[in-house]
Amino acid sequence: MGKALIIGAGGVASVVVHKCVQNSDVFEEICIASRTVSKCDALKEKLDGGKTKIHTAQVDADKTEEVIELIKAFGPEVVINVALPYQDLTIMDACLATGVHYVDTANYEPPETAKFEYKWQWAYKEKFEKAGLTALLGSGFDPGVTGVFTAHAQKHEFDEIHYIDIVDANAGDHGYHFATNFNPEINIREITANGRYWKEGEWVETAPLEKKEVYNLPEIGPKDIYLLYHEELESLAKNIKGLKQIRFWMTFSEKYLTHLKVLENVGMTSIEPIEFEGQMVQPIHFLKAVLPDPASLGPRTKGKTNIGCIIRGLKDGKEKTYYVYNVCDHEECYNEVGSQAISYTTGVPAMIGAMLVMNGQWRKPGVWNVEDFNPDPFMDALNKWGLPWQESHNPELLDLDLDAKELSR
């Protein structure tokens, strides 16, 4: 069907490349581009020889002109951005300059401050409309599939959605004392930031990891889950009409949190530059350099992930509950694509989003989040491409009023 330019060569990018090659009827040619071209060449060497023609290129995605030159040279229909979220805007600018559709998995973040907001990318809406181009934001799992799950529930299960709890659980074990399952810098910034959830039209802020519950997840069992802020809360709070509350929860082990607290206490998670041997260095950049590369965790990781949405609302005037989720096995992912499940659950939806933009099912001018589109073709594709979803109409529910529960203890 056409060409896709994939910017990035880490763990998620590797999954995207594998899945594009599997889906050769859509992705006839791909170009893998990164600042470190040797990583791109390694992927090409591993997967070359099939129906999909693979190219590689060197690019510094911080520099819009370099991305423009590469797009002009390769001529893709869509750019799949699985680089760092700091580079979203430069790549979007390059897409506008060259008339190419855009897909990413995470919202833009300013490098100098931990801000998880869509405002910078939503500001591009009119530019993409005038250019007749589609920018699809957050086509990973969370954000991404969680938004599609919600849109599916809104279309097929509810007349009104009032409450959403997104639960992201990773019960995998990689054997290290401490490691992050995706980019350490992004992961740690996310976890150490204040928590936030949306309630009755307002944002309620909490201290980092202040709110903890125990939730019994299918195929994984009871896990400690902690309330975080996650960017899909912002888009879903805006796009799901009638919503009263939405929260995001993630699992962490005591061992992980203990290591993280020590690193935070000694300043290693800070993004504030310090002078070291005559150079200004962000401590978190140094920490990233000494931690295991998330792309290397695949052969070591055993166990499963469970990510889904617990939804409450009304159907035919009656209260209804619904839980839609995916369970993904780390070892099965590694056997298929050489990756652990965290990269797999992000990379597969990125390919699906790009496919739907390329084939026209999810194509309209402007800047959009996944829940803005018809969820049906995406839900079908999840079952086909490795992330089958399950559902329950009688799920275990989380307490809706965290503050009242706290007072009763």
Phi, psi and chi 1 to 4 in degrees:
 res  aa     phi    psi   chi1   chi2   chi3   chi4
   1 MET       -  -38.5 -179.0  179.2  -69.9      -
   2 GLY   178.4 -162.8      -      -      -      -
   3 LYS  -115.1  145.8  -63.2  179.2  174.8 -177.1
   4 ALA  -133.0  136.7      -      -      -      -
   5 LEU   -99.2  122.2  170.1   60.5      -      -
   6 ILE  -106.6  114.6  -59.0  163.7      -      -
   7 ILE  -101.2  116.8  -60.1 -179.2      -      -
   8 GLY   128.2  150.6      -      -      -      -
   9 ALA  -143.1   25.0      -      -      -      -
  10 GLY   -87.8 -158.0      -      -      -      -
  11 GLY   -62.5  -44.3      -      -      -      -
  12 VAL   -67.4  -44.2  173.4      -      -      -
  13 ALA   -58.1  -38.9      -      -      -      -
  14 SER   -60.1  -41.2  175.1      -      -      -
  15 VAL   -66.0  -43.0  177.2      -      -      -
  16 VAL   -57.9  -45.0  174.3      -      -      -
  17 VAL   -62.5  -47.9  172.3      -      -      -
  18 HIS   -55.5  -44.9  -84.5   82.7      -      -
  19 LYS   -72.3  -34.6  -73.6  -63.3  177.9  177.7
  20 CYS   -63.5  -41.0  -72.8      -      -      -
  21 VAL   -65.9  -38.0  169.3      -      -      -
  22 GLN   -63.7  -32.6  -70.3  177.7   17.6      -
  23 ASN  -101.1   56.1 -167.5    1.9      -      -
  24 SER   -70.3  -19.1   57.5      -      -      -
  25 ASP   -65.4  -30.9  -71.2  -16.8      -      -
  26 VAL   -92.5  -47.8  172.3      -      -      -
  27 PHE  -100.1   84.5  -61.7   95.1      -      -
  28 GLU   -73.0  -33.9  -65.1  172.2  -27.3      -
  29 GLU  -139.7  139.9  -71.8 -171.6   55.5      -
  30 ILE  -131.9  152.5   59.5  172.7      -      -
  31 CYS  -124.4  125.2  178.5      -      -      -
  32 ILE   -98.5  123.4  -43.8  161.6      -      -
  33 ALA  -129.9  139.4      -      -      -      -
  34 SER  -158.2  164.9  171.4      -      -      -
  35 ARG   -63.2  -33.9 -176.6 -179.4  -77.8  120.2
  36 THR  -102.1   93.3  -50.7      -      -      -
  37 VAL   -68.1  -21.9   73.5      -      -      -
  38 SER   -62.1  -33.0   59.9      -      -      -
  39 LYS   -66.1  -39.0  -67.9 -177.4  178.6 -179.4
  40 CYS   -65.1  -43.6  -52.6      -      -      -
  41 ASP   -63.0  -36.1  -67.5  -23.1      -      -
  42 ALA   -64.9  -39.5      -      -      -      -
  43 LEU   -66.1  -42.5  -79.0  169.1      -      -
  44 LYS   -60.8  -45.2  173.6 -179.8  167.6   65.7
  45 GLU   -61.2  -36.5 -176.2  177.3   -8.3      -
  46 LYS   -71.7  -33.7 -174.9  176.3 -178.3 -179.9
  47 LEU  -116.3   -5.1  -66.5  169.4      -      -
  48 ASP   -66.3  156.8 -140.7    1.1      -      -
  49 GLY   107.2   -7.6      -      -      -      -
  50 GLY   -92.1 -161.8      -      -      -      -
  51 LYS   -70.7  -32.7  -70.2  176.4   64.3  177.7
  52 THR   -79.7  125.6  -59.8      -      -      -
  53 LYS   -83.0  127.4 -171.6  173.7 -178.5 -179.7
  54 ILE  -111.2  130.4  -57.3  174.4      -      -
  55 HIS  -118.7  161.8  -50.9  -94.3      -      -
  56 THR  -132.8  158.2   64.2      -      -      -
  57 ALA  -157.6  155.3      -      -      -      -
  58 GLN   -96.8  134.0 -166.1  -81.3  -26.9      -
  59 VAL  -152.7  142.2   69.7      -      -      -
  60 ASP   -99.7  103.6 -177.7  -11.8      -      -
  61 ALA   -72.2   -5.0      -      -      -      -
  62 ASP   -74.9  -14.7  -71.9  -34.9      -      -
  63 LYS  -112.8  108.4  -60.8  175.8 -179.9  176.7
  64 THR   -56.7  -40.5  -61.2      -      -      -
  65 GLU   -62.5  -37.3  -73.5  -55.4  -43.3      -
  66 GLU   -65.4  -40.3  -76.6 -164.5   24.0      -
  67 VAL   -66.6  -39.2 -178.3      -      -      -
  68 ILE   -60.5  -46.7  -71.2  172.8      -      -
  69 GLU   -60.5  -41.0  -70.7  175.9   12.9      -
  70 LEU   -67.2  -43.3  176.5   57.0      -      -
  71 ILE   -61.2  -43.6  -67.2  173.3      -      -
  72 LYS   -63.0  -37.2  -73.1 -180.0  176.2  178.5
  73 ALA   -71.7  -37.1      -      -      -      -
  74 PHE   -93.3  -35.7 -179.8   59.2      -      -
  75 GLY    72.5   50.3      -      -      -      -
  76 PRO   -80.4  160.9   32.5  -36.1      -      -
  77 GLU   -82.3  -29.7  -80.3   86.5  -10.8      -
  78 VAL  -143.8  146.6   64.0      -      -      -
  79 VAL  -106.8  125.5  170.8      -      -      -
  80 ILE  -100.8  109.2  -53.6  173.1      -      -
  81 ASN   -92.3  101.7  172.0   15.4      -      -
  82 VAL  -120.6   35.4  -81.0      -      -      -
  83 ALA   -88.5 -154.0      -      -      -      -
  84 LEU   -81.7  147.4  -66.9  171.3      -      -
  85 PRO   -63.6  -18.4   17.0  -27.9      -      -
  86 TYR   -63.4  -19.5  -43.9  133.3      -      -
  87 GLN  -100.3    3.7  -62.7  162.6  -29.4      -
  88 ASP   -56.4  -45.6  -71.7   -0.4      -      -
  89 LEU   -71.4  -39.1  -58.4 -173.4      -      -
  90 THR   -64.5  -36.4   59.3      -      -      -
  91 ILE   -73.5  -37.3  -63.0  172.4      -      -
  92 MET   -62.7  -40.9  -69.9  177.2   78.2      -
  93 ASP   -60.4  -40.7  -74.7  -27.6      -      -
  94 ALA   -66.5  -38.1      -      -      -      -
  95 CYS   -63.9  -42.3  -72.3      -      -      -
  96 LEU   -62.9  -39.7  -75.6  168.6      -      -
  97 ALA   -69.0  -22.6      -      -      -      -
  98 THR  -116.3   -2.7   52.5      -      -      -
  99 GLY    73.5   44.6      -      -      -      -
 100 VAL  -125.4  141.8  173.9      -      -      -
 101 HIS   -69.9  158.5  -56.4  -66.1      -      -
 102 TYR  -131.2  137.3  170.8   87.2      -      -
 103 VAL  -137.2  135.2  174.8      -      -      -
 104 ASP  -136.2 -179.0   69.3   26.8      -      -
 105 THR  -120.8   -9.3   62.7      -      -      -
 106 ALA  -150.5  147.2      -      -      -      -
 107 ASN   -74.6  161.0   68.2  -25.0      -      -
 108 TYR   -62.4  140.9  171.5   73.3      -      -
 109 GLU  -128.1  132.3  -77.8 -175.7   54.4      -
 110 PRO   -67.8  134.5  -11.0   24.3      -      -
 111 PRO   -61.4  -29.9  -21.2   32.0      -      -
 112 GLU   -86.5   -8.4   67.2  -80.1   -3.9      -
 113 THR  -151.3  145.7 -177.4      -      -      -
 114 ALA   -81.9   91.8      -      -      -      -
 115 LYS  -126.3  120.6  -74.2  -79.6 -170.8 -179.7
 116 PHE  -110.0   86.7  -58.4   90.8      -      -
 117 GLU  -139.4  150.8  -62.6  177.7   15.9      -
 118 TYR   -91.4   -4.4  -82.3  115.7      -      -
 119 LYS   -57.6  -36.6   66.4  179.7 -177.4 -177.6
 120 TRP   -66.5  -39.5  -68.6  -78.9      -      -
 121 GLN   -80.3  -38.0  -69.1  179.0  -81.9      -
 122 TRP   -60.4  -27.4  -76.6  -15.2      -      -
 123 ALA   -64.9  -15.3      -      -      -      -
 124 TYR   -86.0    0.0  -81.7   65.2      -      -
 125 LYS   -54.7  -50.0 -175.0  175.5  178.7   64.2
 126 GLU   -65.8  -36.6 -172.8  175.2  -16.3      -
 127 LYS   -62.8  -43.4  -67.8  178.8 -178.5  178.6
 128 PHE   -71.1  -33.9  -87.2   82.0      -      -
 129 GLU   -62.3  -49.0  -75.3  175.7  -14.9      -
 130 LYS   -63.8  -31.7  -72.3 -178.3  176.6  178.3
 131 ALA   -82.1   -8.3      -      -      -      -
 132 GLY    70.0   28.5      -      -      -      -
 133 LEU  -114.9  152.9  -62.1  172.8      -      -
 134 THR  -102.8  129.8  -60.7      -      -      -
 135 ALA  -115.2  114.4      -      -      -      -
 136 LEU  -102.6  116.6  176.7   63.1      -      -
 137 LEU   -99.0  141.0  -52.9 -176.1      -      -
 138 GLY    67.2   45.1      -      -      -      -
 139 SER   -94.9   56.8 -171.4      -      -      -
 140 GLY  -110.3 -138.4      -      -      -      -
 141 PHE   -98.6  -56.1 -153.5  108.6      -      -
 142 ASP  -137.6   98.5   45.7  -20.2      -      -
 143 PRO   -77.3  158.7   31.4  -37.0      -      -
 144 GLY   134.6  -97.9      -      -      -      -
 145 VAL   -58.5  -35.7  175.4      -      -      -
 146 THR   -60.6  -36.2   50.6      -      -      -
 147 GLY   -69.8  -38.6      -      -      -      -
 148 VAL   -66.0  -42.1  175.6      -      -      -
 149 PHE   -56.4  -43.7  -79.5  170.0      -      -
 150 THR   -66.2  -42.8  -57.3      -      -      -
 151 ALA   -63.9  -37.4      -      -      -      -
 152 HIS   -61.9  -45.6  165.9   81.4      -      -
 153 ALA   -62.7  -41.2      -      -      -      -
 154 GLN   -64.2  -37.1 -177.7  171.7 -113.4      -
 155 LYS   -78.9  -39.1 -178.9  175.8 -179.7  179.8
 156 HIS  -114.1  -19.5  -63.5  -72.2      -      -
 157 GLU  -114.9  -24.2  -60.5  -70.9  -22.2      -
 158 PHE  -132.6  151.8  -68.3   89.9      -      -
 159 ASP   -88.4  -35.1  -63.1  -37.3      -      -
 160 GLU  -139.5  133.7  -63.4  178.1   25.7      -
 161 ILE  -103.1  126.6  -70.6  177.1      -      -
 162 HIS  -109.4  -36.6  -66.7  162.2      -      -
 163 TYR  -136.2  136.5  -57.3   98.8      -      -
 164 ILE  -132.9  130.1  -57.3  170.2      -      -
 165 ASP  -120.0  117.1  -80.5  -60.5      -      -
 166 ILE   -93.8  125.1  -60.6  168.7      -      -
 167 VAL  -120.6  122.0 -179.4      -      -      -
 168 ASP  -115.1  109.3 -179.1  -27.7      -      -
 169 ALA  -120.2  129.3      -      -      -      -
 170 ASN  -120.0  109.5  176.9   20.8      -      -
 171 ALA  -100.1   20.7      -      -      -      -
 172 GLY   -78.3  152.7      -      -      -      -
 173 ASP  -129.0  118.6 -176.7    1.9      -      -
 174 HIS  -100.2   -5.0   44.9   58.9      -      -
 175 GLY    87.9  -10.8      -      -      -      -
 176 TYR   -81.2  155.5  -74.6  114.8      -      -
 177 HIS   -63.7  -40.1  -69.1  -64.6      -      -
 178 PHE  -154.5  127.8 -176.3   82.2      -      -
 179 ALA  -160.2  156.7      -      -      -      -
 180 THR  -107.5  149.1   62.6      -      -      -
 181 ASN   -85.4  -11.1  -68.7  -67.5      -      -
 182 PHE  -142.6 -176.2   60.4   94.9      -      -
 183 ASN   -36.3  115.7 -176.0  -70.0      -      -
 184 PRO   -57.1  -39.1  -23.5   33.3      -      -
 185 GLU   -62.6  -48.4 -175.6  177.5   -8.0      -
 186 ILE   -66.9  -44.6  -55.1  -57.3      -      -
 187 ASN   -58.5  -49.0 -173.5 -142.8      -      -
 188 ILE   -70.8  -38.1  -68.4  170.9      -      -
 189 ARG   -58.1  -41.1  -78.0  168.7   62.7  134.2
 190 GLU   -65.0  -44.8 -176.5  178.0  -77.9      -
 191 ILE   -74.3  -36.1  -63.9  166.0      -      -
 192 THR   -85.5   -5.1   55.2      -      -      -
 193 ALA   -77.0  161.2      -      -      -      -
 194 ASN   -59.7  145.1  -76.5  -14.9      -      -
 195 GLY   -76.7  158.0      -      -      -      -
 196 ARG  -155.1  141.6 -109.9 -164.5  -31.5  163.7
 197 TYR  -140.4  161.0   63.8   98.6      -      -
 198 TRP  -103.4  129.1 -170.1   87.5      -      -
 199 LYS  -144.8  122.1 -178.7  176.4 -178.5  178.0
 200 GLU    50.6   44.4  -58.7  -69.7   -4.3      -
 201 GLY    85.1    3.1      -      -      -      -
 202 GLU  -131.7  155.2  -64.4 -177.5   -7.1      -
 203 TRP   -92.2  130.8  -70.0  103.5      -      -
 204 VAL  -107.4  122.4 -179.3      -      -      -
 205 GLU   -99.8  142.9 -168.8  161.3  -67.9      -
 206 THR  -128.4  162.4   65.7      -      -      -
 207 ALA   -68.6  156.2      -      -      -      -
 208 PRO   -54.4  124.6  -25.6   34.4      -      -
 209 LEU    58.5   26.7  -54.1  178.8      -      -
 210 GLU   -70.5  -39.0  173.7 -170.9    0.9      -
 211 LYS   -98.0  121.8  -56.7  -66.1 -174.9 -179.8
 212 LYS  -128.9  137.8  171.7 -171.8  170.2 -176.4
 213 GLU  -132.3  171.4  -61.4  -71.4  -37.8      -
 214 VAL  -117.1  127.4  177.3      -      -      -
 215 TYR  -129.3  135.9 -168.6   72.8      -      -
 216 ASN   -91.5  106.1 -170.8   15.8      -      -
 217 LEU   -97.1  137.0  -67.3  122.0      -      -
 218 PRO   -54.5  134.2  -26.1   34.8      -      -
 219 GLU    69.8   -2.1  -59.4 -173.5   42.2      -
 220 ILE  -122.4  -38.7  -71.7  177.8      -      -
 221 GLY    96.3 -172.3      -      -      -      -
 222 PRO   -67.1  132.8  -15.8   29.1      -      -
 223 LYS  -138.3  148.8  -63.9  -67.2  176.7 -173.6
 224 ASP   -72.2  125.5  -68.4  -19.3      -      -
 225 ILE  -120.8  141.7   60.1  171.7      -      -
 226 TYR  -121.6  140.8  -65.3   82.7      -      -
 227 LEU   -76.2  126.3 -172.1  141.6      -      -
 228 LEU  -125.0  168.1  -57.7 -178.3      -      -
 229 TYR   -92.3  137.9  175.6   70.8      -      -
 230 HIS  -139.7  144.8 -134.0 -120.1      -      -
 231 GLU   -63.0  -26.9   64.0 -110.2   47.1      -
 232 GLU   -66.5  -18.6   67.9  -98.3   46.2      -
 233 LEU   -59.2  -39.4  -59.0 -173.7      -      -
 234 GLU   -64.6  -46.3 -177.1 -177.7   20.9      -
 235 SER   -74.3  -39.2   69.0      -      -      -
 236 LEU   -69.3  -36.8  -70.6  169.2      -      -
 237 ALA   -61.7  -31.4      -      -      -      -
 238 LYS   -81.1  -35.9  179.4  171.4   77.7   80.5
 239 ASN   -97.9  -20.9  -68.6  -33.5      -      -
 240 ILE   -94.5  107.6  -56.4  -58.8      -      -
 241 LYS   -73.3  139.8  -55.1  -52.8  177.2 -171.7
 242 GLY    86.1   -0.2      -      -      -      -
 243 LEU   -67.1  135.8 -168.4   64.7      -      -
 244 LYS  -104.9  -30.1  -63.5  179.1  180.0 -179.9
 245 GLN  -159.5  141.3  179.8  172.8  -79.5      -
 246 ILE  -143.2  135.4 -178.1  168.2      -      -
 247 ARG  -136.0  160.9  -57.1  177.4  -64.0 -164.3
 248 PHE  -128.7  134.9 -178.1   93.0      -      -
 249 TRP  -128.8  145.4  -53.5   82.7      -      -
 250 MET  -138.9  146.8 -173.1  173.7  -79.0      -
 251 THR   -86.5  143.3   57.4      -      -      -
 252 PHE  -144.3  142.2  -58.6  101.3      -      -
 253 SER   -82.9  159.7   69.0      -      -      -
 254 GLU   -61.7  -38.7  -76.6  -62.0  -39.1      -
 255 LYS   -62.0  -43.8 -177.7  173.4   76.2  169.4
 256 TYR   -62.1  -46.7 -178.9   93.4      -      -
 257 LEU   -67.8  -33.8  -67.5  179.6      -      -
 258 THR   -64.5  -47.5  -61.2      -      -      -
 259 HIS   -60.0  -43.8  -81.8   81.3      -      -
 260 LEU   -62.9  -40.9 -178.5   62.3      -      -
 261 LYS   -64.7  -41.3 -169.4   63.6  179.5  175.9
 262 VAL   -62.2  -45.9  170.6      -      -      -
 263 LEU   -61.6  -39.9  -69.1  168.6      -      -
 264 GLU   -66.4  -42.2 -171.0  174.8   11.5      -
 265 ASN   -62.9  -33.5  -73.8  -16.7      -      -
 266 VAL   -92.8    5.8  -61.4      -      -      -
 267 GLY    89.3    6.2      -      -      -      -
 268 MET   -76.5  -14.6  -73.2  -57.2  -60.2      -
 269 THR   -96.0    3.9   63.6      -      -      -
 270 SER   -73.7  143.7  173.1      -      -      -
 271 ILE  -100.0    3.5   62.7  174.4      -      -
 272 GLU   -80.0  122.7  -65.7  -61.6  -36.4      -
 273 PRO   -62.9  143.0  -19.3   31.8      -      -
 274 ILE  -125.4  157.2   62.1  169.0      -      -
 275 GLU   -86.6  127.4 -174.0  173.5  -11.9      -
 276 PHE  -138.1  116.3  177.2   71.2      -      -
 277 GLU    50.0   46.0  -65.6 -173.9  -11.2      -
 278 GLY    82.2    3.3      -      -      -      -
 279 GLN  -124.6  150.0  -63.2 -174.5   48.5      -
 280 MET   -88.4  122.8  -60.7  -56.1  -68.3      -
 281 VAL  -130.7  136.0  177.8      -      -      -
 282 GLN   -82.1  123.5  -73.1 -175.1    1.5      -
 283 PRO   -52.7  -37.3  -29.4   36.9      -      -
 284 ILE   -66.3  -28.0 -160.4  169.1      -      -
 285 HIS   -67.3  -40.5  -74.2  173.4      -      -
 286 PHE   -65.5  -42.2  178.2   79.8      -      -
 287 LEU   -60.0  -42.2  178.8   60.9      -      -
 288 LYS   -57.6  -38.9  176.3 -177.5  175.3 -179.1
 289 ALA   -68.3  -29.6      -      -      -      -
 290 VAL   -95.3  -15.7  -61.2      -      -      -
 291 LEU   -79.1  157.0  -73.3  175.7      -      -
 292 PRO   -59.5  140.4  -22.7   32.5      -      -
 293 ASP   -66.8  124.9 -178.5   -9.2      -      -
 294 PRO   -54.0  -30.9  -27.1   35.5      -      -
 295 ALA   -67.2  -15.9      -      -      -      -
 296 SER   -91.8   -2.6   72.2      -      -      -
 297 LEU   -81.2  -17.0  -61.0  179.0      -      -
 298 GLY   -49.5  -54.8      -      -      -      -
 299 PRO   -69.4  -13.1   22.5  -32.8      -      -
 300 ARG   -98.2  -18.6  -58.9  175.2   57.3   99.9
 301 THR   -92.7  130.8  -51.9      -      -      -
 302 LYS  -126.7  153.3  -56.2 -179.2 -172.5  -54.9
 303 GLY   113.2 -167.4      -      -      -      -
 304 LYS  -134.4  159.4  -63.6  179.2  179.4 -179.7
 305 THR  -109.8  155.4   65.0      -      -      -
 306 ASN  -141.0  117.1 -179.6  -41.1      -      -
 307 ILE  -129.7  129.5  -47.3  174.5      -      -
 308 GLY  -166.5 -175.5      -      -      -      -
 309 CYS  -124.8  125.8  -59.2      -      -      -
 310 ILE  -100.2  118.4  -53.3  160.5      -      -
 311 ILE  -125.4  138.3  -57.5  172.6      -      -
 312 ARG  -127.8  145.7  -54.6 -177.5 -138.9 -170.5
 313 GLY  -179.4 -151.0      -      -      -      -
 314 LEU  -122.3  142.2  -62.8  177.7      -      -
 315 LYS  -138.1  122.0 -179.5   67.3  174.7  178.7
 316 ASP    54.1   38.6  -61.4  -34.5      -      -
 317 GLY    79.8    0.7      -      -      -      -
 318 LYS  -114.2  148.4  -62.4  178.5 -179.1  179.1
 319 GLU   -67.0  141.0  -68.9 -171.9   -1.1      -
 320 LYS  -141.5  146.5  176.8  176.2 -179.9  174.0
 321 THR  -122.3  150.9   59.6      -      -      -
 322 TYR  -155.3  138.0  178.9   64.6      -      -
 323 TYR  -131.0  121.0  177.2   33.1      -      -
 324 VAL  -123.1  132.5   55.3      -      -      -
 325 TYR  -156.5  166.7   61.9   94.8      -      -
 326 ASN  -126.2  139.6  164.0  -96.2      -      -
 327 VAL  -112.2  128.1  174.8      -      -      -
 328 CYS  -126.8  134.2 -162.3      -      -      -
 329 ASP   -97.7  123.4 -172.4  -72.6      -      -
 330 HIS   -57.5  -45.5  -74.7  -75.7      -      -
 331 GLU   -68.4  -37.2  -69.8  178.4  -83.0      -
 332 GLU   -64.3  -39.8  -69.7  178.9    5.0      -
 333 CYS   -61.8  -44.7  -65.6      -      -      -
 334 TYR   -63.5  -41.2 -177.4   72.8      -      -
 335 ASN   -62.7  -31.6  -69.4  -24.0      -      -
 336 GLU   -83.3  -49.4 -177.2 -166.4  -16.1      -
 337 VAL  -128.7    4.9  -59.7      -      -      -
 338 GLY    74.3   27.4      -      -      -      -
 339 SER  -134.7  154.0  150.2      -      -      -
 340 GLN   -79.0  170.0   35.6   86.7   -6.3      -
 341 ALA   -68.6  -25.4      -      -      -      -
 342 ILE   -65.1  -45.6  -56.4  -58.2      -      -
 343 SER   -66.7  -38.6  -65.1      -      -      -
 344 TYR   -62.6  -45.9 -168.5   90.7      -      -
 345 THR   -69.7  -16.9   54.2      -      -      -
 346 THR   -92.1  -40.5  -56.0      -      -      -
 347 GLY   -71.4  -38.3      -      -      -      -
 348 VAL   -62.3  -49.3  172.6      -      -      -
 349 PRO   -62.9  -30.2  -22.1   34.0      -      -
 350 ALA   -63.2  -42.7      -      -      -      -
 351 MET   -63.9  -43.0 -179.0  -79.4  -71.7      -
 352 ILE   -62.9  -45.5  -67.4  172.1      -      -
 353 GLY   -59.2  -44.6      -      -      -      -
 354 ALA   -63.7  -39.5      -      -      -      -
 355 MET   -60.6  -44.5  173.6 -175.5   71.7      -
 356 LEU   -69.3  -31.9  -64.3  178.4      -      -
 357 VAL   -68.5  -43.5  170.5      -      -      -
 358 MET   -66.1  -39.8  -72.3  179.5   71.6      -
 359 ASN   -86.7    1.6   69.1   20.5      -      -
 360 GLY    90.5   -7.4      -      -      -      -
 361 GLN   -70.5  -30.3  -71.2 -178.8  -78.0      -
 362 TRP  -122.0   56.8  -85.7   23.5      -      -
 363 ARG  -128.1  116.3 -172.5 -176.4  -62.9 -179.1
 364 LYS  -155.3  142.8   57.0 -178.2  176.9  178.8
 365 PRO   -60.5  135.7  -24.0   35.1      -      -
 366 GLY   130.8 -172.1      -      -      -      -
 367 VAL  -112.9  122.5  175.7      -      -      -
 368 TRP  -133.6  151.0  -52.1   98.7      -      -
 369 ASN   -95.8  162.5  -64.3   87.8      -      -
 370 VAL   -60.4  -33.6  -67.0      -      -      -
 371 GLU   -71.3   -7.6   66.2  -90.8   16.2      -
 372 ASP   -75.6  -11.1  -71.2  -51.7      -      -
 373 PHE  -111.0  166.5  -68.6   94.7      -      -
 374 ASN   -61.5  120.5  175.1   16.9      -      -
 375 PRO   -75.4  -17.2   29.1  -36.0      -      -
 376 ASP   -59.2  -49.7  -65.6   -9.4      -      -
 377 PRO   -65.3  -30.8   20.2  -31.1      -      -
 378 PHE   -70.0  -43.5 -157.4  111.3      -      -
 379 MET   -62.2  -40.3  -66.9  -68.8  -78.2      -
 380 ASP   -63.3  -41.3  -68.9  -19.1      -      -
 381 ALA   -68.5  -32.9      -      -      -      -
 382 LEU   -58.2  -43.7  -72.3  170.7      -      -
 383 ASN   -65.2  -34.7  -71.5  -30.8      -      -
 384 LYS   -77.8  -36.3  178.7  177.6  179.9  179.6
 385 TRP  -105.3   15.6  -65.6  105.4      -      -
 386 GLY   116.5    0.2      -      -      -      -
 387 LEU  -126.1   62.9  -67.8  175.3      -      -
 388 PRO   -62.4  140.8   24.4  -34.3      -      -
 389 TRP  -104.0  152.1   48.6  -82.7      -      -
 390 GLN  -124.4  164.6  -56.9  178.3   56.5      -
 391 GLU  -146.0  153.6   57.9 -173.9   -6.7      -
 392 SER  -137.9  138.0  167.5      -      -      -
 393 HIS  -102.9   10.1  -70.7   85.2      -      -
 394 ASN  -143.7   59.1 -173.5   31.6      -      -
 395 PRO   -79.9  160.0   31.7  -36.6      -      -
 396 GLU   -65.7  137.7 -180.0  179.1  -29.1      -
 397 LEU  -109.9  151.6  -59.8  175.7      -      -
 398 LEU   -92.9  149.9  -72.0  157.6      -      -
 399 ASP   -60.4  132.4 -162.8  -53.1      -      -
 400 LEU   -77.6  -28.8  -73.4  174.8      -      -
 401 ASP  -112.1   95.6 -166.1  -21.1      -      -
 402 LEU   -65.6  -38.8  -63.0  175.6      -      -
 403 ASP   -67.9  -41.6  -64.9  -31.2      -      -
 404 ALA   -65.3  -38.7      -      -      -      -
 405 LYS   -64.5  -39.8 -173.5  172.6 -177.1  179.3
 406 GLU   -63.6  -41.1 -161.3   72.2   30.0      -
 407 LEU   -68.2  -28.1  -71.5  170.1      -      -
 408 SER   -80.1  -11.6   68.1      -      -      -
 409 ARG   -75.9      -  -72.4  178.0  177.5  169.5
